[in-house]
Every structure is written in structure tokens, then in C-alpha cells.
Amino acid sequence: MSKFAVIPNLYKDPDLIITKKIGKLLSDNGIKADVLSCYGVKDLSDYDCAVVLGGDGTILDVAKNAAAADVAVAGINLGKIGYLASLEPENIERLSTVDLTSYQKRMMLEMEYRGKTFTALNDIVIAEARATRMMSLSVSADGEPPCEYNSSALIFSTPTGSSGYNMSAGGPVIDPGLECIAVTPVCAHTGTTRCCIYGSDVVFTAENVSSKDKSVVVSADGGEELPLDIGEKIIIKKSGFFVKLLQFENEPFAKTLIRKMKK
């Protein structure tokens, strides 16, 4: 018997109305369903699939742990646009016949920071903690001579994350089936002002070369803001993990993008 974890965002489904419908639907079709809190879900290794109810932020939070456990993710869109969602609430009955082998692999990023490793499905962002100020970063790709960025922030985005902060900053939207890394400055003042697309195997070294009055932080997928001291370096590269996002439609990416952006 298949075993699914049903993980709702309680702000989006406070009375668990949709969550209970999904639980009953799965049970009626011979699938064991456990309802878990979206807060603090760590180990999903006992499950075949994680059904996540919420917006893209909720799906992002769960996806990293699902990737570590090699568990497929089905997102139910209870947010506004839902780029990461597989289904809308009115189509949840399709979960009863889900094919767990029908998924798209989404690459992730990995950041090495002070001896710890952080992963991101969308992006890793280095920024001046005060949005109205500018920072300076020296960024080297595969050990090549570094490029200096003078900007409010610098985004390292996956194709999946390209439709988020990267797009808002003027970066390109990239087909999420591809594997590459977009480096996009936010409000660049001098130096490199355009987004650059790199191969997925490129390893970046980013060093904070700002003046002493700057306060620079780094975060993965909008998580905890970690301080990056002057002269401190971090490594950003493709992660060995990937997220398996279940597919219920054979809709081309361009069509999906246009449909979502019209919301």
C-alpha cells in the first residue's frame, strides 16, 4: 500500500476542509494518508509522496526535505499564482490515480557557509540587510578572475526560481526542465549590471568586499538571513539533490507560464 504525507499550511486551510477531502480521497482509493504539520517536517523517508497544500513558499519548505528523502512532491495551489503547484483545489480527485513515476526533476543549489551546507530549490540571495544601501561582492566562476558587483543584492537562481525574485529583478524566465544557474544583480550601480546564465556545473566563490559600514546577509530560499562578514567567502554550486515535482498535465512550459501569469 502506498503511503502519502498530506502537509497543509494551516493559514491557507485553517479548518482543514481541503486537507480532509484529500485524506478521504486517498483512503477511499487504498492509499494510506498521514496529515502532518508543515512546520518542522524533517523526515519524509517513510512516505512515497508528499502532498503539500499552500503557496509556493509552503511547497519550497517541504521540497528540500522531500528531495533529501527521494520523495515525490505534489503541490496543491492555495496561494495566488502557484508556479510550483501540480494541481488546483478543484482538481484534487486526480491524486487518486497519480503516477509516482511521472515527475519533472528540478535542480537545486547548494551553499557552503561556515562549515555548514544549505540547499535551495529557488535561489540563494546575498543582499545588503538595509534595502536602501548598496554592497560590493567579488564573484569568481570556476576560479576565473573575479567580477565585482555593486548592487543592493545578487541572486543566484535555478530555472525553477527564475520566475520568482529573479524575474522581478529583470532576470530571464528559464524553462524549469533545464539545468543552469542565473546570476542576477538587483539595482546594480556600476560594474556588471546584466543577468548572466552559467552552466549548472559552474562553482561560484562569492566574497564580501563591501566597506565597513555595510551589513551583508545571505539566505537560501528566503530562509534565515545569515551574516556575511567583510572578507568572508561562500561557495555556491549545484546540489547533488533534486526535487521530483509530480506532473498531471503534459502542458508545455510556455503555456503554463502564460496561464499562471494571467492570475
Stockholm file with secondary structure:
# STOCKHOLM 1.0

chainA/1-263         MSKFAVIPNLYKDPDLIITKKIGKLLSDNGIKADVLSCYGVKDLSDYDCAVVLGGDGTILDVAKNAAAADVAVAGINLGKIGYLASLEPENIERLSTVDLTSYQKRMMLEMEYRGKTFTALNDIVIAEARATRMMSLSVSADGEPPCEYNSSALIFSTPTGSSGYNMSAGGPVIDPGLECIAVTPVCAHTGTTRCCIYGSDVVFTAENVSSKDKSVVVSADGGEELPLDIGEKIIIKKSGFFVKLLQFENEPFAKTLIRKMKK
#=GR chainA/1-263 SS CCEEEEEECTTTSTTCHHHHHHHHHHHHTTCEEEECCSSSCCCCTTCSEEEEEECHHHHHHHHHHHHHTTCEEEEEECSSSCTTCSBCGGGGGGGGGCCTTCEEEEEEEEEEETTEEEEESSEEEEEESSTTSCEEEEEEETTCCCEEEEESEEEEECTGGGGTHHHHTTCCCCCTTSCEEEEEEESCCEECCSCEEEETTCCEEEEECCCTTCCEEEEETTCCCEECCTTCEEEEEEEEEEEEEECSCCCCHHHHHHHHHTC
#=GC SS_cons         CCEEEEEECTTTSTTCHHHHHHHHHHHHTTCEEEECCSSSCCCCTTCSEEEEEECHHHHHHHHHHHHHTTCEEEEEECSSSCTTCSBCGGGGGGGGGCCTTCEEEEEEEEEEETTEEEEESSEEEEEESSTTSCEEEEEEETTCCCEEEEESEEEEECTGGGGTHHHHTTCCCCCTTSCEEEEEEESCCEECCSCEEEETTCCEEEEECCCTTCCEEEEETTCCCEECCTTCEEEEEEEEEEEEEECSCCCCHHHHHHHHHTC
//
